[in-house]
Amino acid sequence: MNIDNSANRDSVGYIPDEYVELKSRMHDRLLDLIDLSVIDKLDRDSLSTQIRKVVEKILREESF
């Protein structure tokens, strides 16, 4: 597995650096905003709903 995204710029599966950076920021913000101590107490649907709301909030803050 090649993790150097620049080596794959001409390949079909190229992922732009901006996308990778956004994904990384989203992940970091999710970890900051979600109360990890309650994750195992929520059912899957509730957890998905809560995560979706947090992601939407983050995207609004990122102006997407």
Secondary structure, DSSP 8 states (H G I E B T S, - for coil): ----GGGGTTSTT---HHHHHHHHHHHHHHHHHS-GGGGGGS-HHHHHHHHHHHHHHHHHHTT-
